[in-house]
Amino acid sequence: MEALILAPIAVWMILLAHGIAWAFRRSKCSRLEAGDFPGVPGDRFEQWRRVELRSIEISLWVTSGLLLVGVILAIFVLGPDVFLSLVAPRQFSWALAIIYGSAIAVVFPYFLLCLLGLTISAMYGSKAKRLKKSLGIQWPGKA
């Protein structure tokens, strides 16, 4: 049952790593210019870049929002003492497991909204991937 208590921490760490990786990717993409790809028409390059950035930004907003709201809800719904015991558990408690289970029921609609946001991000990402392939765009450093 300790996995039940450690689950939110693992999810928060995954979301944090995802956010950092995609923030670097967003920075790299925003610095690219049409001149970096001489064989690609400038207007088509800008179209690809806009779609790629939109996909990255939606993904960042959704996952960062999930991380932030998850931590805030854990603090306010569970209370600071329970939250601290989740972050640094001393021992397993059935009361904590029940409270945590109740918090999942409160947060579940938000997860559905996040799933919707990530689906929209994936749609933009797929469109960007098709454009990138048709235009022959390669990320710098990849051959």
Phi and psi in radians as a Rosetta constraint file:
Dihedral C 1 N 2 CA 2 C 2 CIRCULARHARMONIC -1.111 0.35
Dihedral N 2 CA 2 C 2 N 3 CIRCULARHARMONIC -0.455 0.35
Dihedral C 2 N 3 CA 3 C 3 CIRCULARHARMONIC -1.076 0.35
Dihedral N 3 CA 3 C 3 N 4 CIRCULARHARMONIC -0.593 0.35
Dihedral C 3 N 4 CA 4 C 4 CIRCULARHARMONIC -1.084 0.35
Dihedral N 4 CA 4 C 4 N 5 CIRCULARHARMONIC -0.648 0.35
Dihedral C 4 N 5 CA 5 C 5 CIRCULARHARMONIC -1.393 0.35
Dihedral N 5 CA 5 C 5 N 6 CIRCULARHARMONIC -0.597 0.35
Dihedral C 5 N 6 CA 6 C 6 CIRCULARHARMONIC -1.448 0.35
Dihedral N 6 CA 6 C 6 N 7 CIRCULARHARMONIC -0.211 0.35
Dihedral C 6 N 7 CA 7 C 7 CIRCULARHARMONIC -1.005 0.35
Dihedral N 7 CA 7 C 7 N 8 CIRCULARHARMONIC -0.823 0.35
Dihedral C 7 N 8 CA 8 C 8 CIRCULARHARMONIC -1.107 0.35
Dihedral N 8 CA 8 C 8 N 9 CIRCULARHARMONIC -0.600 0.35
Dihedral C 8 N 9 CA 9 C 9 CIRCULARHARMONIC -1.151 0.35
Dihedral N 9 CA 9 C 9 N 10 CIRCULARHARMONIC -0.729 0.35
Dihedral C 9 N 10 CA 10 C 10 CIRCULARHARMONIC -1.110 0.35
Dihedral N 10 CA 10 C 10 N 11 CIRCULARHARMONIC -0.752 0.35
Dihedral C 10 N 11 CA 11 C 11 CIRCULARHARMONIC -1.093 0.35
Dihedral N 11 CA 11 C 11 N 12 CIRCULARHARMONIC -0.761 0.35
Dihedral C 11 N 12 CA 12 C 12 CIRCULARHARMONIC -1.110 0.35
Dihedral N 12 CA 12 C 12 N 13 CIRCULARHARMONIC -0.656 0.35
Dihedral C 12 N 13 CA 13 C 13 CIRCULARHARMONIC -1.172 0.35
Dihedral N 13 CA 13 C 13 N 14 CIRCULARHARMONIC -0.701 0.35
Dihedral C 13 N 14 CA 14 C 14 CIRCULARHARMONIC -1.116 0.35
Dihedral N 14 CA 14 C 14 N 15 CIRCULARHARMONIC -0.772 0.35
Dihedral C 14 N 15 CA 15 C 15 CIRCULARHARMONIC -1.111 0.35
Dihedral N 15 CA 15 C 15 N 16 CIRCULARHARMONIC -0.683 0.35
Dihedral C 15 N 16 CA 16 C 16 CIRCULARHARMONIC -1.130 0.35
Dihedral N 16 CA 16 C 16 N 17 CIRCULARHARMONIC -0.787 0.35
Dihedral C 16 N 17 CA 17 C 17 CIRCULARHARMONIC -1.104 0.35
Dihedral N 17 CA 17 C 17 N 18 CIRCULARHARMONIC -0.731 0.35
Dihedral C 17 N 18 CA 18 C 18 CIRCULARHARMONIC -1.059 0.35
Dihedral N 18 CA 18 C 18 N 19 CIRCULARHARMONIC -0.801 0.35
Dihedral C 18 N 19 CA 19 C 19 CIRCULARHARMONIC -1.077 0.35
Dihedral N 19 CA 19 C 19 N 20 CIRCULARHARMONIC -0.737 0.35
Dihedral C 19 N 20 CA 20 C 20 CIRCULARHARMONIC -1.134 0.35
Dihedral N 20 CA 20 C 20 N 21 CIRCULARHARMONIC -0.810 0.35
Dihedral C 20 N 21 CA 21 C 21 CIRCULARHARMONIC -1.072 0.35
Dihedral N 21 CA 21 C 21 N 22 CIRCULARHARMONIC -0.787 0.35
Dihedral C 21 N 22 CA 22 C 22 CIRCULARHARMONIC -1.286 0.35
Dihedral N 22 CA 22 C 22 N 23 CIRCULARHARMONIC -0.465 0.35
Dihedral C 22 N 23 CA 23 C 23 CIRCULARHARMONIC -1.158 0.35
Dihedral N 23 CA 23 C 23 N 24 CIRCULARHARMONIC -0.693 0.35
Dihedral C 23 N 24 CA 24 C 24 CIRCULARHARMONIC -1.142 0.35
Dihedral N 24 CA 24 C 24 N 25 CIRCULARHARMONIC -0.719 0.35
Dihedral C 24 N 25 CA 25 C 25 CIRCULARHARMONIC -1.118 0.35
Dihedral N 25 CA 25 C 25 N 26 CIRCULARHARMONIC -0.710 0.35
Dihedral C 25 N 26 CA 26 C 26 CIRCULARHARMONIC -1.092 0.35
Dihedral N 26 CA 26 C 26 N 27 CIRCULARHARMONIC -0.754 0.35
Dihedral C 26 N 27 CA 27 C 27 CIRCULARHARMONIC -1.063 0.35
Dihedral N 27 CA 27 C 27 N 28 CIRCULARHARMONIC -0.775 0.35
Dihedral C 27 N 28 CA 28 C 28 CIRCULARHARMONIC -1.107 0.35
Dihedral N 28 CA 28 C 28 N 29 CIRCULARHARMONIC -0.774 0.35
Dihedral C 28 N 29 CA 29 C 29 CIRCULARHARMONIC -1.152 0.35
Dihedral N 29 CA 29 C 29 N 30 CIRCULARHARMONIC -0.683 0.35
Dihedral C 29 N 30 CA 30 C 30 CIRCULARHARMONIC -1.213 0.35
Dihedral N 30 CA 30 C 30 N 31 CIRCULARHARMONIC -0.396 0.35
Dihedral C 30 N 31 CA 31 C 31 CIRCULARHARMONIC -1.464 0.35
Dihedral N 31 CA 31 C 31 N 32 CIRCULARHARMONIC -0.275 0.35
Dihedral C 31 N 32 CA 32 C 32 CIRCULARHARMONIC -1.174 0.35
Dihedral N 32 CA 32 C 32 N 33 CIRCULARHARMONIC 2.528 0.35
Dihedral C 32 N 33 CA 33 C 33 CIRCULARHARMONIC -2.240 0.35
Dihedral N 33 CA 33 C 33 N 34 CIRCULARHARMONIC 2.773 0.35
Dihedral C 33 N 34 CA 34 C 34 CIRCULARHARMONIC -1.027 0.35
Dihedral N 34 CA 34 C 34 N 35 CIRCULARHARMONIC -0.572 0.35
Dihedral C 34 N 35 CA 35 C 35 CIRCULARHARMONIC -1.130 0.35
Dihedral N 35 CA 35 C 35 N 36 CIRCULARHARMONIC -0.341 0.35
Dihedral C 35 N 36 CA 36 C 36 CIRCULARHARMONIC -1.245 0.35
Dihedral N 36 CA 36 C 36 N 37 CIRCULARHARMONIC -0.277 0.35
Dihedral C 36 N 37 CA 37 C 37 CIRCULARHARMONIC -2.273 0.35
Dihedral N 37 CA 37 C 37 N 38 CIRCULARHARMONIC 1.431 0.35
Dihedral C 37 N 38 CA 38 C 38 CIRCULARHARMONIC -1.069 0.35
Dihedral N 38 CA 38 C 38 N 39 CIRCULARHARMONIC -0.454 0.35
Dihedral C 38 N 39 CA 39 C 39 CIRCULARHARMONIC -1.470 0.35
Dihedral N 39 CA 39 C 39 N 40 CIRCULARHARMONIC -0.007 0.35
Dihedral C 39 N 40 CA 40 C 40 CIRCULARHARMONIC -1.895 0.35
Dihedral N 40 CA 40 C 40 N 41 CIRCULARHARMONIC 2.228 0.35
Dihedral C 40 N 41 CA 41 C 41 CIRCULARHARMONIC -1.037 0.35
Dihedral N 41 CA 41 C 41 N 42 CIRCULARHARMONIC 2.419 0.35
Dihedral C 41 N 42 CA 42 C 42 CIRCULARHARMONIC -1.000 0.35
Dihedral N 42 CA 42 C 42 N 43 CIRCULARHARMONIC -0.743 0.35
Dihedral C 42 N 43 CA 43 C 43 CIRCULARHARMONIC -1.177 0.35
Dihedral N 43 CA 43 C 43 N 44 CIRCULARHARMONIC -0.653 0.35
Dihedral C 43 N 44 CA 44 C 44 CIRCULARHARMONIC -1.222 0.35
Dihedral N 44 CA 44 C 44 N 45 CIRCULARHARMONIC -0.639 0.35
Dihedral C 44 N 45 CA 45 C 45 CIRCULARHARMONIC -1.089 0.35
Dihedral N 45 CA 45 C 45 N 46 CIRCULARHARMONIC -0.797 0.35
Dihedral C 45 N 46 CA 46 C 46 CIRCULARHARMONIC -1.094 0.35
Dihedral N 46 CA 46 C 46 N 47 CIRCULARHARMONIC -0.633 0.35
Dihedral C 46 N 47 CA 47 C 47 CIRCULARHARMONIC -1.088 0.35
Dihedral N 47 CA 47 C 47 N 48 CIRCULARHARMONIC -0.810 0.35
Dihedral C 47 N 48 CA 48 C 48 CIRCULARHARMONIC -1.067 0.35
Dihedral N 48 CA 48 C 48 N 49 CIRCULARHARMONIC -0.807 0.35
Dihedral C 48 N 49 CA 49 C 49 CIRCULARHARMONIC -1.095 0.35
Dihedral N 49 CA 49 C 49 N 50 CIRCULARHARMONIC -0.717 0.35
Dihedral C 49 N 50 CA 50 C 50 CIRCULARHARMONIC -1.065 0.35
Dihedral N 50 CA 50 C 50 N 51 CIRCULARHARMONIC -0.788 0.35
Dihedral C 50 N 51 CA 51 C 51 CIRCULARHARMONIC -1.176 0.35
Dihedral N 51 CA 51 C 51 N 52 CIRCULARHARMONIC -0.740 0.35
Dihedral C 51 N 52 CA 52 C 52 CIRCULARHARMONIC -1.082 0.35
Dihedral N 52 CA 52 C 52 N 53 CIRCULARHARMONIC -0.821 0.35
Dihedral C 52 N 53 CA 53 C 53 CIRCULARHARMONIC -1.111 0.35
Dihedral N 53 CA 53 C 53 N 54 CIRCULARHARMONIC -0.684 0.35
Dihedral C 53 N 54 CA 54 C 54 CIRCULARHARMONIC -1.099 0.35
Dihedral N 54 CA 54 C 54 N 55 CIRCULARHARMONIC -0.745 0.35
Dihedral C 54 N 55 CA 55 C 55 CIRCULARHARMONIC -1.059 0.35
Dihedral N 55 CA 55 C 55 N 56 CIRCULARHARMONIC -0.814 0.35
Dihedral C 55 N 56 CA 56 C 56 CIRCULARHARMONIC -1.119 0.35
Dihedral N 56 CA 56 C 56 N 57 CIRCULARHARMONIC -0.778 0.35
Dihedral C 56 N 57 CA 57 C 57 CIRCULARHARMONIC -1.149 0.35
Dihedral N 57 CA 57 C 57 N 58 CIRCULARHARMONIC -0.710 0.35
Dihedral C 57 N 58 CA 58 C 58 CIRCULARHARMONIC -1.090 0.35
Dihedral N 58 CA 58 C 58 N 59 CIRCULARHARMONIC -0.778 0.35
Dihedral C 58 N 59 CA 59 C 59 CIRCULARHARMONIC -1.068 0.35
Dihedral N 59 CA 59 C 59 N 60 CIRCULARHARMONIC -0.753 0.35
Dihedral C 59 N 60 CA 60 C 60 CIRCULARHARMONIC -1.129 0.35
Dihedral N 60 CA 60 C 60 N 61 CIRCULARHARMONIC -0.768 0.35
Dihedral C 60 N 61 CA 61 C 61 CIRCULARHARMONIC -1.084 0.35
Dihedral N 61 CA 61 C 61 N 62 CIRCULARHARMONIC -0.766 0.35
Dihedral C 61 N 62 CA 62 C 62 CIRCULARHARMONIC -1.160 0.35
Dihedral N 62 CA 62 C 62 N 63 CIRCULARHARMONIC -0.875 0.35
Dihedral C 62 N 63 CA 63 C 63 CIRCULARHARMONIC -1.247 0.35
Dihedral N 63 CA 63 C 63 N 64 CIRCULARHARMONIC -0.648 0.35
Dihedral C 63 N 64 CA 64 C 64 CIRCULARHARMONIC -1.156 0.35
Dihedral N 64 CA 64 C 64 N 65 CIRCULARHARMONIC -0.694 0.35
Dihedral C 64 N 65 CA 65 C 65 CIRCULARHARMONIC -1.110 0.35
Dihedral N 65 CA 65 C 65 N 66 CIRCULARHARMONIC -0.719 0.35
Dihedral C 65 N 66 CA 66 C 66 CIRCULARHARMONIC -1.081 0.35
Dihedral N 66 CA 66 C 66 N 67 CIRCULARHARMONIC -0.756 0.35
Dihedral C 66 N 67 CA 67 C 67 CIRCULARHARMONIC -1.103 0.35
Dihedral N 67 CA 67 C 67 N 68 CIRCULARHARMONIC -0.876 0.35
Dihedral C 67 N 68 CA 68 C 68 CIRCULARHARMONIC -1.121 0.35
Dihedral N 68 CA 68 C 68 N 69 CIRCULARHARMONIC -0.857 0.35
Dihedral C 68 N 69 CA 69 C 69 CIRCULARHARMONIC -1.149 0.35
Dihedral N 69 CA 69 C 69 N 70 CIRCULARHARMONIC -0.658 0.35
Dihedral C 69 N 70 CA 70 C 70 CIRCULARHARMONIC -1.061 0.35
Dihedral N 70 CA 70 C 70 N 71 CIRCULARHARMONIC -0.775 0.35
Dihedral C 70 N 71 CA 71 C 71 CIRCULARHARMONIC -1.176 0.35
Dihedral N 71 CA 71 C 71 N 72 CIRCULARHARMONIC -0.776 0.35
Dihedral C 71 N 72 CA 72 C 72 CIRCULARHARMONIC -1.106 0.35
Dihedral N 72 CA 72 C 72 N 73 CIRCULARHARMONIC -0.789 0.35
Dihedral C 72 N 73 CA 73 C 73 CIRCULARHARMONIC -1.102 0.35
Dihedral N 73 CA 73 C 73 N 74 CIRCULARHARMONIC -0.683 0.35
Dihedral C 73 N 74 CA 74 C 74 CIRCULARHARMONIC -1.078 0.35
Dihedral N 74 CA 74 C 74 N 75 CIRCULARHARMONIC -0.675 0.35
Dihedral C 74 N 75 CA 75 C 75 CIRCULARHARMONIC -1.232 0.35
Dihedral N 75 CA 75 C 75 N 76 CIRCULARHARMONIC -0.827 0.35
Dihedral C 75 N 76 CA 76 C 76 CIRCULARHARMONIC -1.408 0.35
Dihedral N 76 CA 76 C 76 N 77 CIRCULARHARMONIC -0.680 0.35
Dihedral C 76 N 77 CA 77 C 77 CIRCULARHARMONIC -1.298 0.35
Dihedral N 77 CA 77 C 77 N 78 CIRCULARHARMONIC -0.791 0.35
Dihedral C 77 N 78 CA 78 C 78 CIRCULARHARMONIC -1.485 0.35
Dihedral N 78 CA 78 C 78 N 79 CIRCULARHARMONIC -0.414 0.35
Dihedral C 78 N 79 CA 79 C 79 CIRCULARHARMONIC 1.635 0.35
Dihedral N 79 CA 79 C 79 N 80 CIRCULARHARMONIC 2.606 0.35
Dihedral C 79 N 80 CA 80 C 80 CIRCULARHARMONIC -1.035 0.35
Dihedral N 80 CA 80 C 80 N 81 CIRCULARHARMONIC -0.654 0.35
Dihedral C 80 N 81 CA 81 C 81 CIRCULARHARMONIC -1.161 0.35
Dihedral N 81 CA 81 C 81 N 82 CIRCULARHARMONIC -0.748 0.35
Dihedral C 81 N 82 CA 82 C 82 CIRCULARHARMONIC -1.185 0.35
Dihedral N 82 CA 82 C 82 N 83 CIRCULARHARMONIC -0.717 0.35
Dihedral C 82 N 83 CA 83 C 83 CIRCULARHARMONIC -1.025 0.35
Dihedral N 83 CA 83 C 83 N 84 CIRCULARHARMONIC -0.810 0.35
Dihedral C 83 N 84 CA 84 C 84 CIRCULARHARMONIC -1.105 0.35
Dihedral N 84 CA 84 C 84 N 85 CIRCULARHARMONIC -0.611 0.35
Dihedral C 84 N 85 CA 85 C 85 CIRCULARHARMONIC -1.250 0.35
Dihedral N 85 CA 85 C 85 N 86 CIRCULARHARMONIC -0.439 0.35
Dihedral C 85 N 86 CA 86 C 86 CIRCULARHARMONIC -1.261 0.35
Dihedral N 86 CA 86 C 86 N 87 CIRCULARHARMONIC -0.719 0.35
Dihedral C 86 N 87 CA 87 C 87 CIRCULARHARMONIC -1.235 0.35
Dihedral N 87 CA 87 C 87 N 88 CIRCULARHARMONIC -0.687 0.35
Dihedral C 87 N 88 CA 88 C 88 CIRCULARHARMONIC -2.267 0.35
Dihedral N 88 CA 88 C 88 N 89 CIRCULARHARMONIC 1.266 0.35
Dihedral C 88 N 89 CA 89 C 89 CIRCULARHARMONIC -1.151 0.35
Dihedral N 89 CA 89 C 89 N 90 CIRCULARHARMONIC 2.361 0.35
Dihedral C 89 N 90 CA 90 C 90 CIRCULARHARMONIC -1.641 0.35
Dihedral N 90 CA 90 C 90 N 91 CIRCULARHARMONIC -0.733 0.35
Dihedral C 90 N 91 CA 91 C 91 CIRCULARHARMONIC -2.744 0.35
Dihedral N 91 CA 91 C 91 N 92 CIRCULARHARMONIC 2.772 0.35
Dihedral C 91 N 92 CA 92 C 92 CIRCULARHARMONIC -1.303 0.35
Dihedral N 92 CA 92 C 92 N 93 CIRCULARHARMONIC 2.487 0.35
Dihedral C 92 N 93 CA 93 C 93 CIRCULARHARMONIC -2.388 0.35
Dihedral N 93 CA 93 C 93 N 94 CIRCULARHARMONIC 2.273 0.35
Dihedral C 93 N 94 CA 94 C 94 CIRCULARHARMONIC -1.101 0.35
Dihedral N 94 CA 94 C 94 N 95 CIRCULARHARMONIC -0.586 0.35
Dihedral C 94 N 95 CA 95 C 95 CIRCULARHARMONIC -1.073 0.35
Dihedral N 95 CA 95 C 95 N 96 CIRCULARHARMONIC -0.734 0.35
Dihedral C 95 N 96 CA 96 C 96 CIRCULARHARMONIC -1.114 0.35
Dihedral N 96 CA 96 C 96 N 97 CIRCULARHARMONIC -0.707 0.35
Dihedral C 96 N 97 CA 97 C 97 CIRCULARHARMONIC -1.102 0.35
Dihedral N 97 CA 97 C 97 N 98 CIRCULARHARMONIC -0.714 0.35
Dihedral C 97 N 98 CA 98 C 98 CIRCULARHARMONIC -1.176 0.35
Dihedral N 98 CA 98 C 98 N 99 CIRCULARHARMONIC -0.770 0.35
Dihedral C 98 N 99 CA 99 C 99 CIRCULARHARMONIC -1.104 0.35
Dihedral N 99 CA 99 C 99 N 100 CIRCULARHARMONIC -0.741 0.35
Dihedral C 99 N 100 CA 100 C 100 CIRCULARHARMONIC -1.116 0.35
Dihedral N 100 CA 100 C 100 N 101 CIRCULARHARMONIC -0.705 0.35
Dihedral C 100 N 101 CA 101 C 101 CIRCULARHARMONIC -1.066 0.35
Dihedral N 101 CA 101 C 101 N 102 CIRCULARHARMONIC -0.673 0.35
Dihedral C 101 N 102 CA 102 C 102 CIRCULARHARMONIC -1.143 0.35
Dihedral N 102 CA 102 C 102 N 103 CIRCULARHARMONIC -0.672 0.35
Dihedral C 102 N 103 CA 103 C 103 CIRCULARHARMONIC -1.116 0.35
Dihedral N 103 CA 103 C 103 N 104 CIRCULARHARMONIC -0.621 0.35
Dihedral C 103 N 104 CA 104 C 104 CIRCULARHARMONIC -1.072 0.35
Dihedral N 104 CA 104 C 104 N 105 CIRCULARHARMONIC -0.708 0.35
Dihedral C 104 N 105 CA 105 C 105 CIRCULARHARMONIC -1.113 0.35
Dihedral N 105 CA 105 C 105 N 106 CIRCULARHARMONIC -0.585 0.35
Dihedral C 105 N 106 CA 106 C 106 CIRCULARHARMONIC -1.267 0.35
Dihedral N 106 CA 106 C 106 N 107 CIRCULARHARMONIC -0.665 0.35
Dihedral C 106 N 107 CA 107 C 107 CIRCULARHARMONIC -1.489 0.35
Dihedral N 107 CA 107 C 107 N 108 CIRCULARHARMONIC -0.303 0.35
Dihedral C 107 N 108 CA 108 C 108 CIRCULARHARMONIC -0.903 0.35
Dihedral N 108 CA 108 C 108 N 109 CIRCULARHARMONIC -0.795 0.35
Dihedral C 108 N 109 CA 109 C 109 CIRCULARHARMONIC -1.045 0.35
Dihedral N 109 CA 109 C 109 N 110 CIRCULARHARMONIC -0.605 0.35
Dihedral C 109 N 110 CA 110 C 110 CIRCULARHARMONIC -1.145 0.35
Dihedral N 110 CA 110 C 110 N 111 CIRCULARHARMONIC -0.661 0.35
Dihedral C 110 N 111 CA 111 C 111 CIRCULARHARMONIC -1.091 0.35
Dihedral N 111 CA 111 C 111 N 112 CIRCULARHARMONIC -0.630 0.35
Dihedral C 111 N 112 CA 112 C 112 CIRCULARHARMONIC -1.129 0.35
Dihedral N 112 CA 112 C 112 N 113 CIRCULARHARMONIC -0.705 0.35
Dihedral C 112 N 113 CA 113 C 113 CIRCULARHARMONIC -1.113 0.35
Dihedral N 113 CA 113 C 113 N 114 CIRCULARHARMONIC -0.684 0.35
Dihedral C 113 N 114 CA 114 C 114 CIRCULARHARMONIC -1.137 0.35
Dihedral N 114 CA 114 C 114 N 115 CIRCULARHARMONIC -0.701 0.35
Dihedral C 114 N 115 CA 115 C 115 CIRCULARHARMONIC -1.067 0.35
Dihedral N 115 CA 115 C 115 N 116 CIRCULARHARMONIC -0.725 0.35
Dihedral C 115 N 116 CA 116 C 116 CIRCULARHARMONIC -1.076 0.35
Dihedral N 116 CA 116 C 116 N 117 CIRCULARHARMONIC -0.800 0.35
Dihedral C 116 N 117 CA 117 C 117 CIRCULARHARMONIC -1.073 0.35
Dihedral N 117 CA 117 C 117 N 118 CIRCULARHARMONIC -0.743 0.35
Dihedral C 117 N 118 CA 118 C 118 CIRCULARHARMONIC -1.196 0.35
Dihedral N 118 CA 118 C 118 N 119 CIRCULARHARMONIC -0.542 0.35
Dihedral C 118 N 119 CA 119 C 119 CIRCULARHARMONIC -1.147 0.35
Dihedral N 119 CA 119 C 119 N 120 CIRCULARHARMONIC -0.756 0.35
Dihedral C 119 N 120 CA 120 C 120 CIRCULARHARMONIC -1.103 0.35
Dihedral N 120 CA 120 C 120 N 121 CIRCULARHARMONIC -0.741 0.35
Dihedral C 120 N 121 CA 121 C 121 CIRCULARHARMONIC -1.046 0.35
Dihedral N 121 CA 121 C 121 N 122 CIRCULARHARMONIC -0.721 0.35
Dihedral C 121 N 122 CA 122 C 122 CIRCULARHARMONIC -1.141 0.35
Dihedral N 122 CA 122 C 122 N 123 CIRCULARHARMONIC -0.615 0.35
Dihedral C 122 N 123 CA 123 C 123 CIRCULARHARMONIC -1.116 0.35
Dihedral N 123 CA 123 C 123 N 124 CIRCULARHARMONIC -0.793 0.35
Dihedral C 123 N 124 CA 124 C 124 CIRCULARHARMONIC -1.120 0.35
Dihedral N 124 CA 124 C 124 N 125 CIRCULARHARMONIC -0.694 0.35
Dihedral C 124 N 125 CA 125 C 125 CIRCULARHARMONIC -1.086 0.35
Dihedral N 125 CA 125 C 125 N 126 CIRCULARHARMONIC -0.687 0.35
Dihedral C 125 N 126 CA 126 C 126 CIRCULARHARMONIC -1.149 0.35
Dihedral N 126 CA 126 C 126 N 127 CIRCULARHARMONIC -0.711 0.35
Dihedral C 126 N 127 CA 127 C 127 CIRCULARHARMONIC -1.116 0.35
Dihedral N 127 CA 127 C 127 N 128 CIRCULARHARMONIC -0.740 0.35
Dihedral C 127 N 128 CA 128 C 128 CIRCULARHARMONIC -1.110 0.35
Dihedral N 128 CA 128 C 128 N 129 CIRCULARHARMONIC -0.684 0.35
Dihedral C 128 N 129 CA 129 C 129 CIRCULARHARMONIC -1.119 0.35
Dihedral N 129 CA 129 C 129 N 130 CIRCULARHARMONIC -0.744 0.35
Dihedral C 129 N 130 CA 130 C 130 CIRCULARHARMONIC -1.096 0.35
Dihedral N 130 CA 130 C 130 N 131 CIRCULARHARMONIC -0.768 0.35
Dihedral C 130 N 131 CA 131 C 131 CIRCULARHARMONIC -1.090 0.35
Dihedral N 131 CA 131 C 131 N 132 CIRCULARHARMONIC -0.770 0.35
Dihedral C 131 N 132 CA 132 C 132 CIRCULARHARMONIC -1.066 0.35
Dihedral N 132 CA 132 C 132 N 133 CIRCULARHARMONIC -0.735 0.35
Dihedral C 132 N 133 CA 133 C 133 CIRCULARHARMONIC -1.176 0.35
Dihedral N 133 CA 133 C 133 N 134 CIRCULARHARMONIC -0.767 0.35
Dihedral C 133 N 134 CA 134 C 134 CIRCULARHARMONIC -1.190 0.35
Dihedral N 134 CA 134 C 134 N 135 CIRCULARHARMONIC -0.509 0.35
Dihedral C 134 N 135 CA 135 C 135 CIRCULARHARMONIC -1.580 0.35
Dihedral N 135 CA 135 C 135 N 136 CIRCULARHARMONIC -0.194 0.35
Dihedral C 135 N 136 CA 136 C 136 CIRCULARHARMONIC 1.302 0.35
Dihedral N 136 CA 136 C 136 N 137 CIRCULARHARMONIC 0.519 0.35
Dihedral C 136 N 137 CA 137 C 137 CIRCULARHARMONIC -1.415 0.35
Dihedral N 137 CA 137 C 137 N 138 CIRCULARHARMONIC 2.297 0.35
Dihedral C 137 N 138 CA 138 C 138 CIRCULARHARMONIC -2.068 0.35
Dihedral N 138 CA 138 C 138 N 139 CIRCULARHARMONIC 2.354 0.35
Dihedral C 138 N 139 CA 139 C 139 CIRCULARHARMONIC -1.075 0.35
Dihedral N 139 CA 139 C 139 N 140 CIRCULARHARMONIC 2.501 0.35
Dihedral C 139 N 140 CA 140 C 140 CIRCULARHARMONIC -1.008 0.35
Dihedral N 140 CA 140 C 140 N 141 CIRCULARHARMONIC 2.402 0.35
Dihedral C 140 N 141 CA 141 C 141 CIRCULARHARMONIC 1.567 0.35
Dihedral N 141 CA 141 C 141 N 142 CIRCULARHARMONIC -0.148 0.35
Dihedral C 141 N 142 CA 142 C 142 CIRCULARHARMONIC -1.928 0.35
Dihedral N 142 CA 142 C 142 N 143 CIRCULARHARMONIC 2.357 0.35
